[in-house]
Amino acid sequence: MSDDIPLAPSAYDGLDPVPEPKSAIAEVSEAVKGTVNRVSGAIEAGRKPGMPLSILSNIAREAPLGSLFVAFLLGIAVGRRR
């Protein structure tokens, strides 16, 4: 027989600290921050020259009343569908 005695699994308990559970507020906060980062990135990508947000902002800058009229008509069309 050898002098080595196998250690029971309970001998290792407490060696590694148990990670503290995150609160619900912290989890929601991280989720919101991630979402804001993704949306901000998408908006920045859309503002590059030639992209849709760039085109829309140029049209609205050149013809604000026409853009307002088109937005109004689209609002009416969507509102009547519901």
C-alpha positions in Angstrom: 0.0 0.0 0.0 1.1 3.5 -0.6 0.9 6.5 1.7 -1.1 8.5 -0.7 -4.7 8.8 0.4 -7.1 10.0 -2.2 -8.7 13.2 -1.1 -12.5 13.4 -1.0 -14.1 16.0 -3.3 -15.2 17.9 -0.2 -11.5 18.7 0.5 -11.5 21.0 -2.4 -14.5 23.0 -1.4 -13.7 26.6 -0.7 -10.5 26.7 -2.7 -12.1 28.6 -5.5 -14.2 31.5 -4.5 -17.8 31.3 -5.5 -18.6 34.1 -7.9 -21.1 36.5 -6.5 -24.4 36.5 -8.4 -25.2 39.6 -10.3 -28.2 41.6 -9.3 -31.0 41.9 -11.7 -30.3 45.6 -12.0 -26.7 45.0 -13.0 -27.8 42.4 -15.7 -30.4 44.8 -17.1 -27.9 47.6 -17.1 -25.3 45.5 -19.1 -28.0 44.5 -21.6 -29.1 48.1 -22.1 -25.5 49.2 -22.6 -24.9 46.5 -25.1 -28.0 47.4 -27.0 -27.1 51.1 -27.0 -23.7 50.3 -28.4 -25.1 48.2 -31.2 -27.7 50.8 -32.1 -25.1 53.6 -32.0 -22.9 51.6 -34.3 -25.8 51.0 -36.8 -26.6 54.7 -36.8 -23.0 55.7 -37.4 -22.8 53.2 -40.2 -26.0 54.6 -41.7 -24.7 58.1 -41.6 -21.7 57.4 -43.9 -22.0 59.1 -47.3 -24.3 57.2 -49.7 -26.0 55.3 -46.9 -29.8 55.7 -46.3 -29.6 58.0 -43.2 -27.2 60.3 -45.0 -29.5 60.5 -48.0 -32.6 61.1 -45.8 -30.8 63.9 -43.9 -29.7 65.5 -47.1 -33.2 65.5 -48.5 -34.7 66.9 -45.3 -32.0 69.6 -45.3 -32.8 70.6 -48.9 -36.6 70.4 -48.8 -37.9 70.4 -45.2 -41.5 71.1 -46.1 -41.6 68.4 -48.7 -40.1 65.9 -46.3 -42.6 66.9 -43.6 -45.4 66.4 -46.1 -44.2 62.9 -47.2 -43.8 61.9 -43.5 -47.3 63.1 -42.8 -48.8 61.1 -45.7 -46.9 58.0 -44.6 -48.2 58.5 -41.0 -51.7 58.7 -42.3 -51.3 55.6 -44.5 -49.9 53.6 -41.6 -52.5 54.9 -39.2 -55.4 53.9 -41.4 -54.1 50.3 -41.7 -54.4 49.8 -37.9 
